[in-house]
C-alpha cells in the first residue's frame, strides 16, 4: 500500500478547447508532479492517478492525467466546482491534492 500524499499549491486555471468540448484544467507544478510520479506506483488508464481534490470549499474525487510534453500532471476542474467557487480561466486558484 502506498503512503498517502498531500500537496497544496496555487496556480492558474486554464481552458483547453478540444474537438468536441472545452475543458478546464490546472497544471500541477513540475516539482509536485515529479513527487507524485515517483511515489504513485501503478497508474490507471492513460497513466492517470486517482486523487481527491479541493478548491475552496469544493471537494471531489477525480484523476490526474500526465502530459508527456511538459512532464506535469493535469487536474480537470469540472463546471460544478468552477461555479461553486466563482472561478474561471485565467484565475489564480489554491488547490489541495490527496493521493493514496
N, C-alpha and C positions, 0 to 999 in steps of 0.2 A: 504494500500500500504506500502511495506517495504522500509525503508530508504536505499539509495544507500551506498554500502560499497566499499572501495578501499583498496587494500593490495599490498605492494611491498616487495619482498624478493629475496634472492639468494639461489639457491640450485642446486643439481646435476641432470642432465638429465640421465635417466636410461632406459634400454631396457628390455622389457618383451617378452619372446619367448613363444607365445601361441601355441595351437594345429595347427592352420591354418595360422597364421601370426605373425610377430614381431611388437610390438607396443612400442613407446617411450613415457615415462611419466615423469612428475615432481611430486614429493610428496610435497603437501602443508604442511608447518611446523605445528606441533601439536597445538600450541597456536592460530595460524590463523585459522586452521581447526575448533577449538572449537568456535571461534567467529563466523565463517560462519554458523556453525550448529545452534548456539544459535539464530542468527538473521534471518536465512533463511526462517523460516515458512514452508509452504508446499513445498515438493520436487516433482520431476518428477519421471519417471520410474527408478527403481533400486536405488532410493534415490538420483538421480542426481540433480545438481543445475546448471541452465544456467548462464554463465558468458561471459564477454568479456575479452580476454587475450591479453597481449602484451609482446613480447620478442624482444628487439632491436627495429627495425622499423616495425616489423610484428605485425599486429593486426588481431584477428579473433574471431568469436563467436563459443563457444563450451560449454561443460558441465564438471563439476567436478563430479567425481564418488567416493563414500565413500568406504573405506577399513575397514571392520569390525574388522580385527585383530589389526591394528595399531591405528584406530580411526581417521586417517587422510584422506584427500581427495587426489585423483589422478587427475592430469591435463594431458590429452593426447596432445602430440605435433606432429602435422602432418608433413609429409615429406616436404611439400612446405615451411613450416616455418623453419625447420631444414636446408634445402638447402639455403634459402634466408639469414639466419643468420650465416651460416657456423658452425653449432654446431652438435655434435654427442654424443652418450652415453659416460658418464664419464665427460663431460664438466660441469663446474660451470656456471650457467646462471642466469641473472636477470629477474625476472618475475613481471608483474603488473596484478592484477586481479580486475575486477569491477563486483560487484554483485548488482542486483536491477535495 
